[in-house]
Amino acid sequence: MKSAFRGEQAKAVLLQCPTLTDKELIKDCRHCPPTTDAFRRWLSERISAFLLAN
């Protein structure tokens, strides 16, 4: 029986990814992001800026 986890394949793909240079921690967030309107607005602006830049 084959394993559902393809560790070597995943590792090969990840090694081809460029290094992340833009990192940002979400303030007051430990495990999952908040679901407030303000956070959703902030996140949508970040995603839009990323997509429009590429």
N, C-alpha and C positions, 0 to 999 in steps of 0.2 A: 504494500500500500504506500502510495506517495504521500509525503507530508504536504499539508496545505500551506505551511510557512516556507517561503522561498528566500531564505536568508542570504544566500550567495548572490542571487539575482538582485535583491534589494540593495545589497552592499555595492554591487557593480554600478547600479544606477546612481546611487548617492555619491559615489566617488567621482562621477562625471559632472555633478552639479557645481556651479561656481560658489565660491565662499560668500556667505552673507555678510554684507558690509553695513547694512542699515538695520540696527537692532533697537528695539524700544520695549521697555517693560511697561505694563499697564499698571498705573498707580492703584494701590489698595486692592489688588487682585491676586488671589493665591492659586486657585484651581480652575476657575472658569470666569470668563468676562462678565461684567455686569450687564443687565438687560434694560438699563434706563434709556430714555429717549436721548439724553445727552451723549451717552456712550455710543449708541447706534448711529447717531449723527456723526460723531467723531470718526468712527470706524468706516462709515460709508465715504467720508471725505478722504480718508487715507487710501482706501481701495481705489476710488476714482482717480486720485492723483497718480497712483502707481500705474493704473491702466492707461491713462492719458499720456504718461511719460514714455511709454514703450510702444 
